Amino acid sequence: MKQCELKTKPAFRALIRLNVYTLLDLGKISPESLVNAHGLGPTSLVKLEPFLTYSIVQF
């Protein structure tokens, strides 16, 4: 599984405010919500983009 490391605390806190704790949680959030979230800047969004399509875990 890919890993994404957000090194900025504002980005991490923004995901927590959106109740995103796992990749499955991230898949439930609309891209518009992420763009409008305070603390998620362009760099963070670029790092999260590959993970936005995760909705089902494959084994």
PDB file with one MODEL, atoms N, CA, C and O in Angstrom:
MODEL        1
ATOM      1  N   MET A   1       0.852  -1.180   0.000  1.00  0.00           N
ATOM      2  CA  MET A   1       0.000   0.000   0.000  1.00  0.00           C
ATOM      3  C   MET A   1       0.894   1.237   0.000  1.00  0.00           C
ATOM      4  O   MET A   1       1.937   1.260   0.653  1.00  0.00           O
ATOM      5  N   LYS A   2       0.486   2.236  -0.717  1.00  0.00           N
ATOM      6  CA  LYS A   2       1.229   3.487  -0.757  1.00  0.00           C
ATOM      7  C   LYS A   2       1.127   4.203   0.582  1.00  0.00           C
ATOM      8  O   LYS A   2       0.156   4.035   1.320  1.00  0.00           O
ATOM      9  N   GLN A   3       2.126   4.991   0.880  1.00  0.00           N
ATOM     10  CA  GLN A   3       2.088   5.803   2.084  1.00  0.00           C
ATOM     11  C   GLN A   3       2.201   7.267   1.693  1.00  0.00           C
ATOM     12  O   GLN A   3       2.898   7.622   0.742  1.00  0.00           O
ATOM     13  N   CYS A   4       1.520   8.089   2.424  1.00  0.00           N
ATOM     14  CA  CYS A   4       1.578   9.523   2.196  1.00  0.00           C
ATOM     15  C   CYS A   4       1.948  10.172   3.512  1.00  0.00           C
ATOM     16  O   CYS A   4       1.302   9.931   4.532  1.00  0.00           O
ATOM     17  N   GLU A   5       2.965  10.977   3.495  1.00  0.00           N
ATOM     18  CA  GLU A   5       3.380  11.630   4.717  1.00  0.00           C
ATOM     19  C   GLU A   5       3.183  13.133   4.573  1.00  0.00           C
ATOM     20  O   GLU A   5       3.837  13.785   3.759  1.00  0.00           O
ATOM     21  N   LEU A   6       2.283  13.665   5.365  1.00  0.00           N
ATOM     22  CA  LEU A   6       2.102  15.107   5.413  1.00  0.00           C
ATOM     23  C   LEU A   6       2.943  15.632   6.554  1.00  0.00           C
ATOM     24  O   LEU A   6       2.715  15.290   7.714  1.00  0.00           O
ATOM     25  N   LYS A   7       3.909  16.459   6.224  1.00  0.00           N
ATOM     26  CA  LYS A   7       4.833  16.933   7.239  1.00  0.00           C
ATOM     27  C   LYS A   7       4.387  18.238   7.882  1.00  0.00           C
ATOM     28  O   LYS A   7       5.034  18.730   8.806  1.00  0.00           O
ATOM     29  N   THR A   8       3.292  18.795   7.398  1.00  0.00           N
ATOM     30  CA  THR A   8       2.845  20.054   7.978  1.00  0.00           C
ATOM     31  C   THR A   8       1.696  19.803   8.948  1.00  0.00           C
ATOM     32  O   THR A   8       0.750  19.075   8.645  1.00  0.00           O
ATOM     33  N   LYS A   9       1.800  20.409  10.091  1.00  0.00           N
ATOM     34  CA  LYS A   9       0.743  20.238  11.086  1.00  0.00           C
ATOM     35  C   LYS A   9      -0.579  20.846  10.643  1.00  0.00           C
ATOM     36  O   LYS A   9      -1.624  20.273  10.951  1.00  0.00           O
ATOM     37  N   PRO A  10      -0.596  21.979   9.934  1.00  0.00           N
ATOM     38  CA  PRO A  10      -1.888  22.507   9.480  1.00  0.00           C
ATOM     39  C   PRO A  10      -2.640  21.524   8.582  1.00  0.00           C
ATOM     40  O   PRO A  10      -3.857  21.386   8.700  1.00  0.00           O
ATOM     41  N   ALA A  11      -1.931  20.849   7.695  1.00  0.00           N
ATOM     42  CA  ALA A  11      -2.575  19.880   6.805  1.00  0.00           C
ATOM     43  C   ALA A  11      -3.110  18.693   7.604  1.00  0.00           C
ATOM     44  O   ALA A  11      -4.220  18.220   7.363  1.00  0.00           O
ATOM     45  N   PHE A  12      -2.319  18.227   8.545  1.00  0.00           N
ATOM     46  CA  PHE A  12      -2.742  17.116   9.391  1.00  0.00           C
ATOM     47  C   PHE A  12      -3.983  17.502  10.195  1.00  0.00           C
ATOM     48  O   PHE A  12      -4.936  16.728  10.279  1.00  0.00           O
ATOM     49  N   ARG A  13      -3.970  18.681  10.777  1.00  0.00           N
ATOM     50  CA  ARG A  13      -5.124  19.142  11.562  1.00  0.00           C
ATOM     51  C   ARG A  13      -6.359  19.326  10.683  1.00  0.00           C
ATOM     52  O   ARG A  13      -7.477  19.064  11.127  1.00  0.00           O
ATOM     53  N   ALA A  14      -6.167  19.773   9.444  1.00  0.00           N
ATOM     54  CA  ALA A  14      -7.299  19.942   8.531  1.00  0.00           C
ATOM     55  C   ALA A  14      -7.963  18.596   8.246  1.00  0.00           C
ATOM     56  O   ALA A  14      -9.190  18.509   8.198  1.00  0.00           O
ATOM     57  N   LEU A  15      -7.169  17.560   8.060  1.00  0.00           N
ATOM     58  CA  LEU A  15      -7.744  16.231   7.819  1.00  0.00           C
ATOM     59  C   LEU A  15      -8.479  15.721   9.054  1.00  0.00           C
ATOM     60  O   LEU A  15      -9.531  15.093   8.934  1.00  0.00           O
ATOM     61  N   ILE A  16      -7.942  15.984  10.224  1.00  0.00           N
ATOM     62  CA  ILE A  16      -8.610  15.571  11.463  1.00  0.00           C
ATOM     63  C   ILE A  16      -9.958  16.286  11.587  1.00  0.00           C
ATOM     64  O   ILE A  16     -10.954  15.671  11.968  1.00  0.00           O
ATOM     65  N   ARG A  17      -9.993  17.587  11.265  1.00  0.00           N
ATOM     66  CA  ARG A  17     -11.258  18.339  11.330  1.00  0.00           C
ATOM     67  C   ARG A  17     -12.299  17.778  10.360  1.00  0.00           C
ATOM     68  O   ARG A  17     -13.501  17.873  10.606  1.00  0.00           O
ATOM     69  N   LEU A  18     -11.827  17.193   9.254  1.00  0.00           N
ATOM     70  CA  LEU A  18     -12.731  16.585   8.275  1.00  0.00           C
ATOM     71  C   LEU A  18     -13.043  15.120   8.624  1.00  0.00           C
ATOM     72  O   LEU A  18     -13.714  14.429   7.859  1.00  0.00           O
ATOM     73  N   ASN A  19     -12.554  14.654   9.780  1.00  0.00           N
ATOM     74  CA  ASN A  19     -12.740  13.263  10.228  1.00  0.00           C
ATOM     75  C   ASN A  19     -12.105  12.262   9.271  1.00  0.00           C
ATOM     76  O   ASN A  19     -12.667  11.198   9.013  1.00  0.00           O
ATOM     77  N   VAL A  20     -10.942  12.605   8.752  1.00  0.00           N
ATOM     78  CA  VAL A  20     -10.198  11.707   7.870  1.00  0.00           C
ATOM     79  C   VAL A  20      -9.069  11.090   8.680  1.00  0.00           C
ATOM     80  O   VAL A  20      -8.107  11.759   9.056  1.00  0.00           O
ATOM     81  N   TYR A  21      -9.213   9.789   8.939  1.00  0.00           N
ATOM     82  CA  TYR A  21      -8.203   9.055   9.706  1.00  0.00           C
ATOM     83  C   TYR A  21      -7.590   7.919   8.895  1.00  0.00           C
ATOM     84  O   TYR A  21      -6.504   7.440   9.220  1.00  0.00           O
ATOM     85  N   THR A  22      -8.280   7.486   7.841  1.00  0.00           N
ATOM     86  CA  THR A  22      -7.800   6.389   6.996  1.00  0.00           C
ATOM     87  C   THR A  22      -8.020   6.757   5.529  1.00  0.00           C
ATOM     88  O   THR A  22      -8.661   7.758   5.212  1.00  0.00           O
ATOM     89  N   LEU A  23      -7.474   5.924   4.646  1.00  0.00           N
ATOM     90  CA  LEU A  23      -7.695   6.148   3.216  1.00  0.00           C
ATOM     91  C   LEU A  23      -9.162   5.985   2.857  1.00  0.00           C
ATOM     92  O   LEU A  23      -9.661   6.664   1.960  1.00  0.00           O
ATOM     93  N   LEU A  24      -9.854   5.093   3.547  1.00  0.00           N
ATOM     94  CA  LEU A  24     -11.289   4.937   3.282  1.00  0.00           C
ATOM     95  C   LEU A  24     -12.035   6.210   3.643  1.00  0.00           C
ATOM     96  O   LEU A  24     -12.958   6.616   2.937  1.00  0.00           O
ATOM     97  N   ASP A  25     -11.635   6.843   4.748  1.00  0.00           N
ATOM     98  CA  ASP A  25     -12.257   8.115   5.132  1.00  0.00           C
ATOM     99  C   ASP A  25     -11.986   9.183   4.079  1.00  0.00           C
ATOM    100  O   ASP A  25     -12.862   9.985   3.758  1.00  0.00           O
ATOM    101  N   LEU A  26     -10.787   9.188   3.554  1.00  0.00           N
ATOM    102  CA  LEU A  26     -10.417  10.178   2.536  1.00  0.00           C
ATOM    103  C   LEU A  26     -11.266  10.006   1.282  1.00  0.00           C
ATOM    104  O   LEU A  26     -11.633  10.988   0.635  1.00  0.00           O
ATOM    105  N   GLY A  27     -11.578   8.755   0.939  1.00  0.00           N
ATOM    106  CA  GLY A  27     -12.402   8.489  -0.231  1.00  0.00           C
ATOM    107  C   GLY A  27     -13.825   8.996  -0.100  1.00  0.00           C
ATOM    108  O   GLY A  27     -14.523   9.154  -1.102  1.00  0.00           O
ATOM    109  N   LYS A  28     -14.264   9.252   1.127  1.00  0.00           N
ATOM    110  CA  LYS A  28     -15.628   9.729   1.365  1.00  0.00           C
ATOM    111  C   LYS A  28     -15.742  11.255   1.296  1.00  0.00           C
ATOM    112  O   LYS A  28     -16.849  11.795   1.272  1.00  0.00           O
ATOM    113  N   ILE A  29     -14.621  11.936   1.263  1.00  0.00           N
ATOM    114  CA  ILE A  29     -14.603  13.399   1.263  1.00  0.00           C
ATOM    115  C   ILE A  29     -14.583  13.901  -0.176  1.00  0.00           C
ATOM    116  O   ILE A  29     -13.827  13.400  -1.008  1.00  0.00           O
ATOM    117  N   SER A  30     -15.408  14.879  -0.457  1.00  0.00           N
ATOM    118  CA  SER A  30     -15.435  15.430  -1.812  1.00  0.00           C
ATOM    119  C   SER A  30     -14.176  16.272  -2.055  1.00  0.00           C
ATOM    120  O   SER A  30     -13.651  16.891  -1.130  1.00  0.00           O
ATOM    121  N   PRO A  31     -13.699  16.290  -3.295  1.00  0.00           N
ATOM    122  CA  PRO A  31     -12.534  17.113  -3.614  1.00  0.00           C
ATOM    123  C   PRO A  31     -12.759  18.591  -3.275  1.00  0.00           C
ATOM    124  O   PRO A  31     -11.825  19.290  -2.881  1.00  0.00           O
ATOM    125  N   GLU A  32     -13.990  19.057  -3.428  1.00  0.00           N
ATOM    126  CA  GLU A  32     -14.291  20.456  -3.110  1.00  0.00           C
ATOM    127  C   GLU A  32     -14.067  20.736  -1.619  1.00  0.00           C
ATOM    128  O   GLU A  32     -13.575  21.801  -1.248  1.00  0.00           O
ATOM    129  N   SER A  33     -14.430  19.773  -0.775  1.00  0.00           N
ATOM    130  CA  SER A  33     -14.227  19.938   0.665  1.00  0.00           C
ATOM    131  C   SER A  33     -12.746  20.031   0.997  1.00  0.00           C
ATOM    132  O   SER A  33     -12.342  20.809   1.862  1.00  0.00           O
ATOM    133  N   LEU A  34     -11.943  19.237   0.308  1.00  0.00           N
ATOM    134  CA  LEU A  34     -10.501  19.276   0.554  1.00  0.00           C
ATOM    135  C   LEU A  34      -9.900  20.604   0.110  1.00  0.00           C
ATOM    136  O   LEU A  34      -9.080  21.190   0.817  1.00  0.00           O
ATOM    137  N   VAL A  35     -10.311  21.074  -1.062  1.00  0.00           N
ATOM    138  CA  VAL A  35      -9.782  22.341  -1.584  1.00  0.00           C
ATOM    139  C   VAL A  35     -10.151  23.499  -0.662  1.00  0.00           C
ATOM    140  O   VAL A  35      -9.361  24.423  -0.471  1.00  0.00           O
ATOM    141  N   ASN A  36     -11.348  23.445  -0.093  1.00  0.00           N
ATOM    142  CA  ASN A  36     -11.821  24.532   0.761  1.00  0.00           C
ATOM    143  C   ASN A  36     -11.385  24.412   2.213  1.00  0.00           C
ATOM    144  O   ASN A  36     -11.613  25.325   3.006  1.00  0.00           O
ATOM    145  N   ALA A  37     -10.761  23.294   2.569  1.00  0.00           N
ATOM    146  CA  ALA A  37     -10.359  23.088   3.967  1.00  0.00           C
ATOM    147  C   ALA A  37      -9.208  24.017   4.337  1.00  0.00           C
ATOM    148  O   ALA A  37      -8.202  24.089   3.631  1.00  0.00           O
ATOM    149  N   HIS A  38      -9.366  24.719   5.437  1.00  0.00           N
ATOM    150  CA  HIS A  38      -8.313  25.594   5.936  1.00  0.00           C
ATOM    151  C   HIS A  38      -7.152  24.739   6.419  1.00  0.00           C
ATOM    152  O   HIS A  38      -7.336  23.883   7.285  1.00  0.00           O
ATOM    153  N   GLY A  39      -5.965  24.955   5.877  1.00  0.00           N
ATOM    154  CA  GLY A  39      -4.775  24.215   6.279  1.00  0.00           C
ATOM    155  C   GLY A  39      -4.247  23.299   5.198  1.00  0.00           C
ATOM    156  O   GLY A  39      -3.095  22.868   5.256  1.00  0.00           O
ATOM    157  N   LEU A  40      -5.076  22.994   4.208  1.00  0.00           N
ATOM    158  CA  LEU A  40      -4.614  22.168   3.095  1.00  0.00           C
ATOM    159  C   LEU A  40      -4.263  23.068   1.925  1.00  0.00           C
ATOM    160  O   LEU A  40      -5.142  23.626   1.268  1.00  0.00           O
ATOM    161  N   GLY A  41      -2.980  23.202   1.673  1.00  0.00           N
ATOM    162  CA  GLY A  41      -2.512  24.039   0.579  1.00  0.00           C
ATOM    163  C   GLY A  41      -2.256  23.223  -0.669  1.00  0.00           C
ATOM    164  O   GLY A  41      -2.478  22.013  -0.679  1.00  0.00           O
ATOM    165  N   PRO A  42      -1.794  23.870  -1.715  1.00  0.00           N
ATOM    166  CA  PRO A  42      -1.539  23.186  -2.989  1.00  0.00           C
ATOM    167  C   PRO A  42      -0.579  22.008  -2.871  1.00  0.00           C
ATOM    168  O   PRO A  42      -0.783  20.981  -3.517  1.00  0.00           O
ATOM    169  N   THR A  43       0.454  22.140  -2.063  1.00  0.00           N
ATOM    170  CA  THR A  43       1.428  21.059  -1.912  1.00  0.00           C
ATOM    171  C   THR A  43       0.795  19.838  -1.265  1.00  0.00           C
ATOM    172  O   THR A  43       1.034  18.710  -1.696  1.00  0.00           O
ATOM    173  N   SER A  44      -0.008  20.056  -0.236  1.00  0.00           N
ATOM    174  CA  SER A  44      -0.676  18.945   0.440  1.00  0.00           C
ATOM    175  C   SER A  44      -1.675  18.267  -0.487  1.00  0.00           C
ATOM    176  O   SER A  44      -1.786  17.042  -0.501  1.00  0.00           O
ATOM    177  N   LEU A  45      -2.393  19.057  -1.252  1.00  0.00           N
ATOM    178  CA  LEU A  45      -3.384  18.482  -2.162  1.00  0.00           C
ATOM    179  C   LEU A  45      -2.728  17.623  -3.240  1.00  0.00           C
ATOM    180  O   LEU A  45      -3.269  16.588  -3.626  1.00  0.00           O
ATOM    181  N   VAL A  46      -1.568  18.050  -3.722  1.00  0.00           N
ATOM    182  CA  VAL A  46      -0.839  17.257  -4.719  1.00  0.00           C
ATOM    183  C   VAL A  46      -0.420  15.923  -4.108  1.00  0.00           C
ATOM    184  O   VAL A  46      -0.474  14.893  -4.780  1.00  0.00           O
ATOM    185  N   LYS A  47      -0.006  15.930  -2.850  1.00  0.00           N
ATOM    186  CA  LYS A  47       0.403  14.686  -2.183  1.00  0.00           C
ATOM    187  C   LYS A  47      -0.785  13.767  -1.919  1.00  0.00           C
ATOM    188  O   LYS A  47      -0.629  12.546  -1.919  1.00  0.00           O
ATOM    189  N   LEU A  48      -1.955  14.330  -1.697  1.00  0.00           N
ATOM    190  CA  LEU A  48      -3.142  13.524  -1.403  1.00  0.00           C
ATOM    191  C   LEU A  48      -3.830  12.997  -2.657  1.00  0.00           C
ATOM    192  O   LEU A  48      -4.563  12.010  -2.589  1.00  0.00           O
ATOM    193  N   GLU A  49      -3.607  13.632  -3.787  1.00  0.00           N
ATOM    194  CA  GLU A  49      -4.329  13.298  -5.019  1.00  0.00           C
ATOM    195  C   GLU A  49      -4.307  11.812  -5.384  1.00  0.00           C
ATOM    196  O   GLU A  49      -5.354  11.279  -5.751  1.00  0.00           O
ATOM    197  N   PRO A  50      -3.166  11.116  -5.303  1.00  0.00           N
ATOM    198  CA  PRO A  50      -3.178   9.690  -5.667  1.00  0.00           C
ATOM    199  C   PRO A  50      -4.062   8.837  -4.759  1.00  0.00           C
ATOM    200  O   PRO A  50      -4.450   7.733  -5.142  1.00  0.00           O
ATOM    201  N   PHE A  51      -4.382   9.323  -3.580  1.00  0.00           N
ATOM    202  CA  PHE A  51      -5.145   8.556  -2.611  1.00  0.00           C
ATOM    203  C   PHE A  51      -6.639   8.857  -2.643  1.00  0.00           C
ATOM    204  O   PHE A  51      -7.410   8.210  -1.934  1.00  0.00           O
ATOM    205  N   LEU A  52      -7.054   9.810  -3.438  1.00  0.00           N
ATOM    206  CA  LEU A  52      -8.457  10.208  -3.450  1.00  0.00           C
ATOM    207  C   LEU A  52      -9.373   9.154  -4.070  1.00  0.00           C
ATOM    208  O   LEU A  52     -10.588   9.215  -3.880  1.00  0.00           O
ATOM    209  N   THR A  53      -8.829   8.202  -4.796  1.00  0.00           N
ATOM    210  CA  THR A  53      -9.652   7.189  -5.439  1.00  0.00           C
ATOM    211  C   THR A  53      -9.824   5.939  -4.580  1.00  0.00           C
ATOM    212  O   THR A  53     -10.511   5.006  -4.993  1.00  0.00           O
ATOM    213  N   TYR A  54      -9.215   5.899  -3.394  1.00  0.00           N
ATOM    214  CA  TYR A  54      -9.360   4.744  -2.520  1.00  0.00           C
ATOM    215  C   TYR A  54     -10.752   4.730  -1.909  1.00  0.00           C
ATOM    216  O   TYR A  54     -11.110   5.615  -1.132  1.00  0.00           O
ATOM    217  N   SER A  55     -11.526   3.728  -2.263  1.00  0.00           N
ATOM    218  CA  SER A  55     -12.817   3.565  -1.625  1.00  0.00           C
ATOM    219  C   SER A  55     -13.004   2.121  -1.177  1.00  0.00           C
ATOM    220  O   SER A  55     -13.837   1.838  -0.316  1.00  0.00           O
ATOM    221  N   ILE A  56     -12.233   1.208  -1.759  1.00  0.00           N
ATOM    222  CA  ILE A  56     -12.308  -0.200  -1.395  1.00  0.00           C
ATOM    223  C   ILE A  56     -10.878  -0.706  -1.221  1.00  0.00           C
ATOM    224  O   ILE A  56     -10.025  -0.475  -2.078  1.00  0.00           O
ATOM    225  N   VAL A  57     -10.620  -1.387  -0.124  1.00  0.00           N
ATOM    226  CA  VAL A  57      -9.299  -1.974   0.105  1.00  0.00           C
ATOM    227  C   VAL A  57      -9.232  -3.283  -0.649  1.00  0.00           C
ATOM    228  O   VAL A  57     -10.119  -4.127  -0.522  1.00  0.00           O
ATOM    229  N   GLN A  58      -8.185  -3.453  -1.431  1.00  0.00           N
ATOM    230  CA  GLN A  58      -8.003  -4.680  -2.205  1.00  0.00           C
ATOM    231  C   GLN A  58      -6.899  -5.507  -1.580  1.00  0.00           C
ATOM    232  O   GLN A  58      -5.852  -4.981  -1.201  1.00  0.00           O
ATOM    233  N   PHE A  59      -7.136  -6.790  -1.475  1.00  0.00           N
ATOM    234  CA  PHE A  59      -6.117  -7.695  -0.934  1.00  0.00           C
ATOM    235  C   PHE A  59      -5.625  -8.613  -2.013  1.00  0.00           C
ATOM    236  O   PHE A  59      -4.762  -9.454  -1.761  1.00  0.00           O
TER     237      PHE A  59
ENDMDL
END
